[in-house]
């Protein structure tokens, strides 16, 4: 289950990958039903949200890109939806370089 806490800038942080201490990648998550893209970083096992962009892609292309409906994001964060199963059934779209795919696969 994801542990959520607030950072000083007011954006959320989520600890999902405790074994990802050496991972430091830019991340974007497009919420398809709201047409909003959140950007941030996956660093030391925590996801830090830095910005939200409405209507269109963010200025910089993230190294790891996710896309899903808002309800699926909430279900993932609450632990009610398994990421691998959601990705396999097409509920979550996941794009990254081959090295990142292999590294993240070992963490899940």
N, C-alpha and C positions, 0 to 999 in steps of 0.2 A: 504494500500500500504506500502511496506517495505521502511524504511528510511535507506540509506546506507551512511556510513562515514568511513574514514580510521583511523586505530589506529597506534601508533608510530612504531610498528614492521612491518608495510607494509601489514598486512593481513586485509581483510575486516571485518566489523561488520555490522550486520543487526538488526534493532529493529522491531520485528514482533509481539511480545506478550507483550503489555504494562501492562497487568494484571498479569503477571508472576513474580512478584517481589520476591516471596519466592522460586522460582524454581532454583536449582543449579544442573545440570546434565551434564555428559559428552555426547558428540554427535558426530556421524559420518554420513557422507552423501556420498554414493558411486554413482558416475556418471557412469552409465552402458556403455554408448557408448564410453567413453574415458578411461575406466578402471582406474579411479582415485578415491581415497577416501579422502575426506577432514575430518579432525578431529578438534574438538574444544569443547566449553562449551556453554550451555544455562544457562545464569545467569542474574538475575534482568531484565528479559524481552529482553535481547540482546543475539545474537549468535555471539561468537567470534571465528574466524577460527584460529587454532594454527599451523596446519601442513597439508601437502598433501602427500599421499602415492600412488605411481604408482604400478600397478601389484601385487595385493594381499591385504589381510586384514591388518589393522593397528596392531601395536604391542599389544595394549590393546583393549579389547572389550568395546565399548561404552555402556552407560546405555540406550541411545536412538539411534536407527540405522535407517537411511533412505536410500533408493536406488531409483534412477530415472534417466531418460535421461537428458542430459545437457539442451536441449530445454525446458523441463518441469521445471527444476530448475530456468531458466531465467524467464519463464512465472509466476512461483510462486512469485519470487522476485519482479517482475513488477506489480503484482496484477491482471494479466490476467487469471490466473488459480486458482480456488478455491481448497484449500488443501483437504477438506473433499470429494469433488467430485472426485478429482484425486486419492485419496486413495481408494474410493469406486469402481472406474472403473479399478483399477490395474495399473494406470500410475505411482503411487508412492507407494513404499513398505515401511511400517513403522513397526518397531519391538521395543518393550520396555516391561518392567515389568508391571504387572497388575496395580500396584499403579500409575506408571507413565502414563499409558494409561488413567486411570480414571481422573487423575489430568489434563493432557493435553486436554482431551476431553472437560472438563469444560471451558478451556481457548479459544478453537476454537469456 
